[in-house]
Amino acid sequence: MQQYFIKGQPDNLLTIKDKDTAKHMFQVMRLKEKDQVVLVFDDGIKHLAKVTDPTQQTLELIKELEDNVELPVSVTIASGFPKGDKLDWITQKATELGAEAIWAFPADWSVVKWDGKKLAKKEEKLAKIALGAAQQSKRNHLPQVKLFEKKIDFIDCFSDFDKIFLAYEETAKSGQLTTLAKELNQIQAGDKLLFIFGPEGGVSPEEVADFKEFGALEVGLGPRIMRTETAPLYALSAVSYALEMSQGK
C-alpha cells in the first residue's frame, strides 16, 4: 500500500495541497475513489485513508495505525563531504536503515568544495531523496537533511547528543574492535547518537583531536576498511542489531 508524508496535523476530511504529492497520487499512481493509502503526519502517526474525490484531491481518514518502524534511539549520520553522488547514496540508504538525520560537513580532506548556494541546492535534492526512501521503507518520520558550510557550526551541535562515535580506521587497524559493541550495550531507548565519518581520505589527525575534545569516542567498524559510503550503513545496521534484534527493544 502506498504511503505519503503529509505536512500538518490529521483532519478527518483532508485535501492534498502539496503539488508533488498530489501529482504522484492522482496522476502517476492514478488513485481512484475508495482507493486506500497510508498517510503520515508531522506527529509520526500513520493513518489509513481512502480517496473520496480524486478530482478535488480529497481523502477521508479511516483509522489510526499502530505501526511504528523507527529505531528506539535517534541516530544522526554525519559525513565529511564526499565526491560525486555518494552523498545521494548515503542519504537514501541511511533513511531506509532508520537514520533520524543525515548531515554532511567540510572535512579537512574533502575534495569537493561547496559554497552556500551549492549547499542549498544539494540539500534540497537530498531532502527529496530522503522523502522517497522514507515512503518506500514505511518510515514514521522524515529524516532531517543538513549540510554545514562551516565545520565549527557542525561541532557546535555536539552538545545535543548523548553519545558521539567517530569512525576511525586507525582504531580498527589497531585491533580495537569491541568498543562500539560495548558502548551500544549501554545505550538507553531515546538516546541521541551521532556517528561521524570522514570523506574518501578519512579524518585528519587534527580533526580527530578536535572531535575528541568535544566528546567524540573513536570506534572501529570491524577489521575491514570500508568506503566512506559503506561505513554509515554498517553503523546503522549495528545499532539495529544491538537495540532491535538482539534485545527486542
Disulfide bonds with the S-S distance in Angstrom:
none
